[in-house]
């Protein structure tokens, strides 16, 4: 009889303690544009439209959780460190803001947008988006800039290794933001070159 009394008591105690245990609170992160320091407003700002087409990212990182690379064959997917919006949307938004700084006067929009035939179209294919907490982030992007009226596209590939300036996800996300600013710089150079053709 004692067995029957202790088993329900033990189950009740386990249920009570399980209810008291709490899981860690999720934290949400966003990429952000990097302000260009010391850039004076040009005397004659350009007046062009630039539209960023839908961005593609590797399936490995196309998820709400932040994925960190542990070594060549292992990654960590953190359930409690998450992107506040889809990564491809953030990359598009941040590139648009970075480009607008680098080409003053340009009207830059990201997908989904309404664009006329006079816009420069930018395509972005992110091949690698490697994160390392406390190490180095790596970003590899194939991009192209197509002038209005289906002109000949200028294409390039940008690979950026950006050191993470401190521990934790805040520093890692900031490193990715700086890497995206480097990509935007290369796209801005190609856009200016296309404008002079």
C-alpha positions as CSV (number, residue, x, y, z in Angstrom):
1,X,0.0,0.0,0.0
2,X,2.9,2.3,0.7
3,X,4.1,1.8,-2.9
4,X,0.8,3.1,-4.2
5,X,1.0,6.2,-2.0
6,X,4.6,7.1,-2.8
7,X,4.4,6.7,-6.6
8,X,1.6,9.3,-7.0
9,X,3.4,11.6,-4.5
10,X,6.6,11.3,-6.5
11,X,4.8,12.0,-9.7
12,X,3.1,15.0,-8.1
13,X,6.5,16.4,-6.9
14,X,8.1,15.9,-10.4
15,X,5.2,17.7,-12.0
16,X,5.5,20.6,-9.5
17,X,9.3,21.0,-10.1
18,X,8.9,20.7,-13.9
19,X,6.3,23.5,-13.8
20,X,8.7,25.7,-11.8
21,X,11.6,25.3,-14.3
22,X,11.7,28.0,-16.9
23,X,13.4,28.0,-20.2
24,X,15.8,30.8,-21.1
25,X,14.3,34.0,-22.6
26,X,14.7,34.3,-26.4
27,X,16.7,37.3,-27.6
28,X,16.1,38.8,-31.0
29,X,18.7,40.5,-33.3
30,X,18.7,42.7,-36.4
31,X,21.3,43.7,-38.9
32,X,21.7,47.4,-39.2
33,X,23.2,49.9,-41.8
34,X,26.7,51.2,-41.0
35,X,27.0,55.0,-41.1
36,X,29.6,56.4,-43.4
37,X,31.8,58.6,-41.3
38,X,32.9,62.0,-42.6
39,X,31.1,61.9,-45.9
40,X,30.2,65.4,-47.1
41,X,27.1,65.9,-49.1
42,X,28.0,66.2,-52.8
43,X,27.4,69.4,-54.7
44,X,25.4,67.6,-57.4
45,X,23.7,64.5,-55.9
46,X,22.7,61.9,-58.4
47,X,19.0,61.3,-59.1
48,X,18.5,57.7,-59.9
49,X,16.3,54.8,-58.7
50,X,17.9,51.6,-57.5
51,X,15.8,48.5,-56.8
52,X,17.2,45.5,-54.9
53,X,15.6,42.2,-56.2
54,X,14.8,39.4,-53.7
55,X,17.9,38.2,-51.9
56,X,18.9,34.6,-51.8
57,X,20.7,33.0,-48.8
58,X,21.9,29.5,-48.0
59,X,19.3,27.2,-46.6
60,X,21.5,26.5,-43.6
61,X,21.0,30.1,-42.3
62,X,17.5,30.7,-43.8
63,X,15.8,30.1,-40.4
64,X,14.8,32.2,-37.4
65,X,17.6,30.8,-35.2
66,X,21.1,32.2,-35.4
67,X,23.5,29.6,-36.8
68,X,27.1,29.7,-35.6
69,X,30.0,27.7,-37.2
70,X,31.9,25.6,-34.7
71,X,34.3,24.1,-37.2
72,X,34.5,22.9,-40.8
73,X,31.8,20.3,-40.3
74,X,29.8,21.4,-37.3
75,X,27.4,24.3,-36.6
76,X,25.3,25.4,-33.6
77,X,21.7,26.4,-34.0
78,X,20.7,28.5,-31.0
79,X,17.0,28.2,-30.2
80,X,17.1,31.3,-27.9
81,X,19.1,33.7,-30.2
82,X,16.9,34.5,-33.2
83,X,16.6,36.9,-36.1
84,X,13.8,39.5,-35.6
85,X,12.8,39.1,-39.2
86,X,13.8,36.7,-42.0
87,X,17.5,37.1,-42.8
88,X,17.0,37.7,-46.5
89,X,14.7,40.6,-45.7
90,X,17.2,42.1,-43.3
91,X,20.0,41.8,-45.8
92,X,17.9,43.5,-48.5
93,X,16.9,46.3,-46.1
94,X,20.4,47.0,-44.8
95,X,22.0,46.9,-48.3
96,X,19.3,49.5,-49.5
97,X,20.2,51.8,-46.6
98,X,23.9,51.3,-47.0
99,X,23.6,52.0,-50.8
100,X,21.6,55.2,-50.2
101,X,24.4,56.5,-48.1
102,X,27.1,55.7,-50.6
103,X,25.1,57.2,-53.6
104,X,23.6,60.4,-52.1
105,X,20.4,61.4,-53.9
106,X,19.6,57.8,-55.0
107,X,16.2,56.4,-54.2
108,X,16.9,52.8,-53.1
109,X,14.2,50.3,-52.4
110,X,14.2,46.7,-51.6
111,X,11.8,43.8,-52.5
112,X,8.8,44.0,-52.6
113,X,8.8,47.3,-54.3
114,X,7.2,49.0,-57.2
115,X,9.8,50.0,-59.7
116,X,9.6,51.6,-63.1
117,X,11.8,50.8,-66.1
118,X,14.3,53.5,-65.2
119,X,15.6,51.8,-62.1
120,X,19.0,50.1,-61.8
121,X,18.3,46.5,-60.7
122,X,20.6,44.9,-58.1
123,X,20.6,41.1,-57.6
124,X,22.2,39.6,-54.6
125,X,23.0,35.9,-54.1
126,X,24.6,35.3,-50.6
127,X,26.7,32.2,-51.0
128,X,28.1,32.1,-47.4
129,X,26.9,33.7,-44.2
130,X,29.2,32.2,-41.6
131,X,29.0,33.4,-38.0
132,X,31.4,32.8,-35.2
133,X,30.8,34.0,-31.7
134,X,34.0,35.7,-30.6
135,X,35.9,34.9,-33.9
136,X,35.5,36.0,-37.5
137,X,32.4,36.4,-39.6
138,X,32.6,35.6,-43.3
139,X,30.3,36.8,-46.0
140,X,30.5,35.8,-49.7
141,X,28.1,37.5,-52.1
142,X,27.7,37.3,-55.9
143,X,25.9,40.5,-57.1
144,X,25.1,42.2,-60.3
145,X,23.9,45.7,-61.3
146,X,21.7,46.0,-64.4
147,X,21.2,49.4,-65.8
148,X,17.7,50.6,-66.9
149,X,16.2,49.4,-70.2
150,X,17.9,46.0,-69.9
151,X,21.4,47.3,-70.4
152,X,24.5,45.1,-69.9
153,X,24.9,44.1,-66.3
154,X,28.0,44.6,-64.2
155,X,28.7,41.6,-62.0
156,X,31.1,40.9,-59.1
157,X,31.8,38.7,-56.1
158,X,32.6,40.2,-52.7
159,X,34.1,38.1,-49.9
160,X,34.5,39.8,-46.6
161,X,36.2,38.5,-43.4
162,X,35.1,40.7,-40.5
163,X,36.5,40.2,-37.0
164,X,34.0,40.0,-34.1
165,X,35.0,42.8,-31.7
166,X,33.7,41.1,-28.5
167,X,31.9,38.1,-27.0
168,X,28.3,37.3,-27.7
169,X,25.7,37.7,-30.4
170,X,25.6,41.5,-30.3
171,X,29.2,41.7,-31.5
172,X,28.7,39.0,-34.1
173,X,25.6,40.7,-35.6
174,X,27.5,44.0,-35.7
175,X,30.3,42.3,-37.6
176,X,27.9,41.0,-40.2
177,X,26.5,44.5,-40.5
178,X,30.0,45.8,-41.3
179,X,30.5,43.1,-43.8
180,X,27.3,44.0,-45.6
181,X,28.5,47.6,-45.7
182,X,31.6,46.4,-47.6
183,X,29.3,44.6,-50.1
184,X,27.3,47.8,-50.5
185,X,30.5,49.7,-51.2
186,X,31.4,47.3,-54.1
187,X,27.8,47.5,-55.5
188,X,27.9,51.3,-55.3
189,X,31.2,51.4,-57.3
190,X,29.6,49.2,-60.0
191,X,26.5,51.3,-60.1
192,X,28.5,54.5,-60.5
193,X,30.5,52.8,-63.3
194,X,27.2,51.8,-65.0
195,X,25.9,55.3,-64.8
196,X,29.0,56.6,-66.7
197,X,28.5,54.3,-69.7
